[in-house]
C-alpha cells in the first residue's frame, strides 16, 4: 500500500526534474545564441588582427560554434581546448583569464583572453576567447618605441621649452627677480636691469611677439634701452 501511494509522488518529481532540465536547455541555447552575436561583432571590429572563438562547452567534442578572423586554422565543429575541458570539469575554474601569452599553430605569438559563460545553474556552458596576433603589432610597437625614445645622455633639465613666452610669463619672471631683491621691477638698479634683460634674451623670451616692448613697459625703460642691454 505504501509503495502504491508513493509511486505518484515519485513520478511527479521525475516530471519536475525533466521539465527543469528542458527549461535549462532552452535557456542555455538562448544564452549561447546571444554570445554568438558578441563574438561576430568583436571579430568584425578587429579584422585580421584578433581571432574570436565561441565554444559550446555542452558538446566538447564539437565545441567551436563560431570563429571569426580565423588565425589558428581551426574550424566550426572542432573540439574544445584544454581550457574548455578544465571549465567543464570544474565549475569553480576562473571565469576570466585575461591577457595571457599564447601561440598560434604556426608559431606566431598571441595574447589571449578567455571568458567563461555560466548558466543559471552555475555550470559552464560556453566560453568566448580572443586571440590577438601580436606578431603584426610588434614591429609597429618597436617603431613607435624608437620614435619616442630620447637620448640617454639628455640632461634632466631640457635645454629648451616648446611654448610661447607670453606676457604673463615675462611678468612672473621679472617680478620674481625684483622680489628677490626686495623691490619692484621699475625700482631695480640699472645694472640689475641689464643683467635681467640679458638673462631673458639668453633664455629665449625675446622670441615671443612684442617681447621687447613688454619688458620695457615692466622695467620702466625704453624699447631701445632693452635692445642695448642685450649687447
C-alpha positions in Angstrom: 0.0 0.0 0.0 2.9 2.3 0.9 4.6 1.7 -2.5 1.4 2.4 -4.4 0.8 5.7 -2.6 4.4 6.7 -3.1 4.5 6.0 -6.8 2.6 9.1 -8.0 4.8 11.4 -5.9 8.0 9.8 -7.4 6.6 10.2 -10.9 5.8 13.9 -10.2 9.4 14.5 -9.0 10.7 12.9 -12.2 8.4 15.1 -14.3 9.5 18.2 -12.4 13.2 17.4 -12.9 12.6 16.7 -16.6 10.8 20.0 -17.0 13.6 21.9 -15.2 16.2 20.2 -17.4 14.3 21.1 -20.5 13.9 24.7 -19.3 17.6 24.9 -18.6 18.4 23.6 -22.0 16.3 26.2 -23.7 17.9 29.0 -21.6 21.4 27.7 -22.3 20.7 27.7 -26.0 19.4 31.3 -25.8 22.5 32.3 -23.8 24.9 30.9 -26.4 22.9 32.4 -29.3 23.3 35.8 -27.7 27.0 35.2 -27.2 27.3 34.4 -30.9 26.3 38.0 -31.7 29.1 39.3 -29.4 31.7 37.0 -31.0 30.8 38.1 -34.5 30.7 41.8 -33.6 34.1 41.6 -31.9 35.7 39.8 -34.8 34.4 42.3 -37.3 35.7 45.2 -35.2 39.3 43.8 -35.4 39.6 42.2 -38.9 42.9 40.4 -39.5 44.2 41.1 -36.0 42.1 39.3 -33.4 40.6 35.8 -33.7 37.4 35.4 -31.8 36.1 32.0 -31.0 32.9 30.9 -29.2 33.0 27.4 -27.7 29.8 25.5 -26.8 31.0 23.6 -23.8 27.9 21.4 -23.7 29.5 19.5 -26.7 33.2 19.4 -26.1 34.0 17.1 -29.0 32.5 19.7 -31.4 32.7 22.8 -29.3 33.6 25.5 -31.7 30.4 27.2 -32.6 31.7 30.5 -34.1 35.2 31.5 -35.3 35.8 35.0 -36.7 39.1 36.1 -38.2 40.4 32.5 -38.4 44.1 32.8 -37.4 44.6 29.4 -35.9 43.3 27.2 -38.8 40.5 25.7 -36.7 37.0 25.2 -38.0 33.5 25.3 -36.7 32.8 21.9 -35.1 36.3 21.4 -33.8 36.9 20.2 -30.3 37.3 22.3 -27.1 40.8 23.3 -25.9 42.3 22.2 -22.6 40.9 25.3 -21.0 37.4 24.5 -22.1 37.7 20.9 -20.7 39.0 22.4 -17.4 35.9 24.5 -17.1 33.6 21.6 -17.9 35.3 19.6 -15.1 35.4 22.3 -12.5 32.6 24.9 -12.2 34.9 26.9 -9.8 37.5 27.3 -12.5 38.2 31.1 -13.0 35.6 32.8 -15.2 38.1 35.2 -16.8 41.7 34.6 -17.8 43.0 37.8 -19.3 46.0 38.8 -21.4 47.9 35.6 -21.1 50.7 34.6 -23.6 49.7 32.1 -26.2 50.8 30.8 -29.6 49.2 30.0 -32.9 50.0 26.6 -34.5 52.5 28.2 -36.9 54.5 29.7 -34.1 53.2 33.3 -34.2 52.9 34.8 -30.7 49.5 35.7 -29.4 47.9 37.5 -26.5 44.7 35.7 -25.3 41.7 36.3 -23.1 39.2 33.6 -22.3 35.8 34.4 -20.7 33.7 31.5 -19.3 29.9 31.8 -19.5 27.8 30.1 -16.9 24.1 29.2 -17.0 21.5 29.8 -14.2 22.6 26.5 -12.5 26.2 27.8 -12.2 27.6 25.4 -14.9 29.9 26.5 -17.7 28.0 26.2 -21.0 30.2 28.4 -23.2 33.5 30.3 -23.5 34.3 33.4 -25.5 38.0 33.5 -26.4 40.0 36.3 -28.1 43.4 35.6 -29.6 45.3 38.7 -30.7 48.1 38.3 -33.2 50.9 40.3 -31.7 53.3 39.4 -34.4 51.8 42.0 -36.6 51.9 44.6 -33.9 55.4 44.0 -32.5 57.2 45.8 -35.4 54.8 48.7 -35.0 55.4 48.8 -31.3 59.2 48.7 -31.9 59.0 51.5 -34.4 56.9 53.7 -32.1 59.3 52.9 -29.2 62.2 54.1 -31.2 60.3 57.1 -32.4 59.6 58.4 -28.9 62.9 57.4 -27.4 65.2 60.2 -26.3 69.0 60.2 -25.9 70.0 58.6 -22.6 72.5 61.5 -22.1 69.9 64.2 -22.4 70.2 66.4 -19.2 67.4 66.2 -16.7 66.5 69.9 -17.4 65.6 70.3 -21.1 67.7 72.8 -22.9 64.6 74.5 -24.2 60.8 74.6 -23.6 58.4 74.4 -26.6 56.0 77.1 -25.5 55.4 80.7 -26.3 57.0 83.1 -23.9 53.8 85.0 -23.1 53.5 88.5 -21.4 52.3 86.7 -18.3 55.4 84.6 -18.1 57.6 87.6 -18.6 55.8 89.5 -15.8 56.3 86.5 -13.5 60.0 86.2 -14.2 60.6 89.9 -13.9 58.6 90.3 -10.7 60.2 87.3 -9.1 63.7 88.7 -9.9 62.7 92.0 -8.3 61.1 90.3 -5.3 64.4 88.5 -4.6 66.0 92.0 -4.2 63.0 93.2 -2.1 62.0 95.8 -4.6 59.8 96.3 -7.7 60.8 95.8 -11.3 60.9 99.6 -12.1 63.0 100.2 -8.9 65.7 97.8 -9.9 69.1 99.3 -10.4 70.4 99.9 -14.0 72.9 97.1 -13.6 70.2 94.7 -12.3 68.0 95.6 -15.2 70.9 94.9 -17.6 71.5 91.5 -16.0 67.8 90.7 -16.1 67.4 91.7 -19.8 70.4 89.7 -20.8 69.1 86.6 -19.0 65.7 86.9 -20.7 67.4 87.2 -24.0 69.6 84.1 -23.3 66.5 82.1 -22.2 64.6 82.8 -25.4 62.0 85.2 -24.1 62.7 87.6 -27.0 61.4 85.1 -29.4 57.8 85.9 -28.5 55.8 88.6 -30.1 56.3 92.1 -28.7 58.7 90.8 -26.0 61.0 93.8 -26.1 58.1 96.3 -25.6 56.6 94.1 -22.8 60.0 94.1 -21.0 60.4 97.8 -21.5 56.9 98.5 -20.0 57.6 96.3 -17.0 61.0 97.7 -16.2 60.1 101.4 -17.0 62.7 101.8 -19.7 62.6 102.5 -23.4 62.4 99.7 -26.1 65.7 101.0 -27.4 67.3 100.5 -24.0 66.1 97.0 -23.8 67.9 96.1 -27.1 71.0 98.0 -26.0 71.1 96.0 -22.7 71.3 92.7 -24.7 74.7 93.6 -26.1 
